[in-house]
């Protein structure tokens, strides 16, 4: 009888212990799951904060890229009688403005006046095919090209502005 009692007591104890173990295991799994969720939420919030703090608006990026390009590469070497003097982003009109100088035989008001239509068309086609300005074109930026005379730097020989209706 004692052995039967001990055996029954052991079974009861084992059953209670195993149910406690199952309960503890379920409870600990809930804690682990909650901890995993909290960790993931924390990392998601951290990544969101990092990405949003580093994210600049497209306007800020355009201004920075124009400034850096001008500082590093302008004035450019003369190619086909044209030299790029600077690039400026005008935030009030959302315009990327290219300032150029015509040199040599291209620095001639009469020739430029006669060829304005062809120049406008050539610039428009060049802008349409320029993959480097795609993000700005998609955002609806304007593009302006101003050509000054090398002989008379204050004289504007040609000026053209392109909006979304022109290049899309």
VMD Tcl script that draws the C-alpha trace (Angstrom):
set ca {
  {0.00 0.00 0.00}
  {2.82 2.36 0.79}
  {4.42 1.68 -2.56}
  {1.05 2.21 -4.25}
  {0.64 5.46 -2.30}
  {4.15 6.58 -3.24}
  {3.52 5.65 -6.84}
  {0.24 7.60 -6.83}
  {1.93 10.54 -5.13}
  {4.73 10.46 -7.71}
  {2.19 10.41 -10.56}
  {0.31 13.34 -9.07}
  {3.57 15.22 -8.49}
  {4.77 14.42 -12.02}
  {1.42 15.52 -13.45}
  {1.47 18.76 -11.46}
  {5.10 19.34 -12.29}
  {4.56 18.63 -15.96}
  {1.52 20.90 -16.07}
  {3.60 23.53 -14.29}
  {6.33 22.95 -16.85}
  {3.85 23.31 -19.71}
  {2.41 26.43 -18.13}
  {5.91 27.80 -17.56}
  {6.86 26.91 -21.11}
  {3.75 28.62 -22.50}
  {4.32 31.62 -20.27}
  {8.01 31.81 -21.20}
  {7.13 31.49 -24.91}
  {4.72 34.40 -24.51}
  {7.52 36.41 -22.92}
  {9.91 35.45 -25.70}
  {7.34 36.34 -28.35}
  {6.60 39.65 -26.65}
  {10.32 40.37 -26.39}
  {10.79 39.56 -30.09}
  {7.92 41.84 -31.04}
  {9.28 44.61 -28.86}
  {12.76 44.19 -30.33}
  {11.42 44.29 -33.86}
  {9.33 47.36 -33.10}
  {12.37 49.01 -31.54}
  {14.56 48.28 -34.56}
  {11.82 49.38 -36.94}
  {11.42 52.66 -35.04}
  {15.19 53.11 -34.98}
  {15.51 52.52 -38.74}
  {12.60 54.85 -39.41}
  {14.23 57.55 -37.31}
  {17.59 57.07 -39.01}
  {16.12 57.09 -42.49}
  {13.96 60.12 -41.90}
  {16.80 62.09 -40.32}
  {19.08 61.41 -43.28}
  {16.40 61.95 -45.89}
  {16.62 65.26 -47.64}
  {13.96 66.72 -49.83}
  {14.51 66.60 -53.56}
  {14.85 70.39 -53.54}
  {17.63 70.19 -50.95}
  {19.35 67.49 -52.97}
  {19.13 69.55 -56.16}
  {20.59 72.60 -54.44}
  {23.43 70.53 -52.97}
  {24.23 68.74 -56.24}
  {24.24 71.99 -58.22}
  {26.50 73.64 -55.66}
  {28.93 70.71 -55.56}
  {29.06 70.40 -59.36}
  {29.76 74.11 -59.72}
  {32.49 74.06 -57.06}
  {34.21 70.96 -58.41}
  {33.83 71.15 -62.20}
  {33.00 74.68 -63.27}
  {33.96 76.34 -65.41}
  {34.11 73.32 -67.65}
  {36.46 73.04 -70.61}
  {35.07 74.49 -73.84}
  {33.26 71.89 -75.94}
  {31.65 72.91 -79.26}
  {32.18 76.60 -78.43}
  {30.27 76.32 -75.13}
  {31.54 76.45 -71.56}
  {29.35 75.67 -68.54}
  {30.06 78.33 -65.92}
  {27.71 77.22 -63.15}
  {24.58 75.35 -62.15}
  {22.19 76.89 -59.66}
  {19.00 75.59 -58.12}
  {16.38 78.30 -57.71}
  {14.06 77.01 -55.00}
  {11.33 79.63 -55.45}
  {10.61 78.44 -58.99}
  {12.00 74.89 -58.61}
  {14.35 75.56 -61.52}
  {17.76 74.09 -62.26}
  {19.53 76.93 -64.04}
  {22.56 76.33 -66.25}
  {24.75 79.38 -66.93}
  {26.87 78.96 -70.05}
  {29.26 81.08 -72.08}
  {29.47 80.98 -75.86}
  {33.01 81.36 -77.17}
  {34.71 81.67 -80.53}
  {32.50 81.61 -83.61}
  {29.37 80.81 -81.56}
  {29.73 84.15 -79.74}
  {27.73 85.98 -82.40}
  {24.33 87.55 -81.70}
  {23.22 87.49 -85.37}
  {23.89 83.76 -85.73}
  {22.19 82.96 -82.40}
  {19.13 85.05 -83.28}
  {18.75 83.24 -86.63}
  {19.14 79.79 -85.02}
  {16.97 80.26 -81.89}
  {14.32 77.76 -82.99}
  {16.92 75.06 -83.69}
  {18.72 75.80 -80.41}
  {15.49 75.54 -78.40}
  {14.61 72.25 -80.09}
  {18.10 70.80 -79.60}
  {18.09 71.73 -75.89}
  {14.60 70.27 -75.44}
  {15.60 66.98 -77.06}
  {18.77 66.87 -74.98}
  {16.78 67.44 -71.82}
  {14.24 64.77 -72.74}
  {16.95 62.18 -73.29}
  {19.08 63.11 -70.25}
  {18.78 60.25 -67.75}
  {20.69 62.24 -65.11}
  {17.78 64.63 -64.63}
  {15.03 61.98 -64.53}
  {14.22 62.36 -60.82}
  {13.93 66.13 -61.23}
  {11.80 65.82 -64.35}
  {9.52 63.31 -62.60}
  {9.11 65.81 -59.76}
  {8.13 68.57 -62.20}
  {11.21 70.76 -61.95}
  {11.92 73.47 -64.53}
  {15.18 73.78 -66.43}
  {16.66 77.03 -67.66}
  {19.63 77.56 -69.96}
  {21.27 80.97 -70.19}
  {24.07 81.65 -72.66}
  {26.28 84.70 -72.20}
  {28.76 86.22 -74.61}
  {32.45 85.70 -73.89}
  {33.27 89.06 -75.50}
  {30.58 90.90 -73.50}
  {29.94 88.79 -70.36}
  {26.91 90.85 -69.28}
  {25.17 90.24 -72.62}
  {22.72 87.32 -72.73}
  {22.74 85.81 -76.20}
  {20.16 83.12 -75.58}
  {17.86 82.10 -72.75}
  {15.36 79.23 -72.67}
  {13.23 77.75 -69.89}
  {11.61 74.32 -70.08}
  {8.70 73.19 -67.94}
  {7.03 69.80 -67.64}
  {4.84 70.44 -70.67}
  {7.99 71.02 -72.75}
  {10.01 67.93 -71.86}
  {7.40 65.23 -71.24}
}
mol new
graphics top color blue
foreach p $ca { graphics top sphere $p radius 0.5 }
foreach p [lrange $ca 0 end-1] q [lrange $ca 1 end] { graphics top cylinder $p $q radius 0.2 }
display resetview
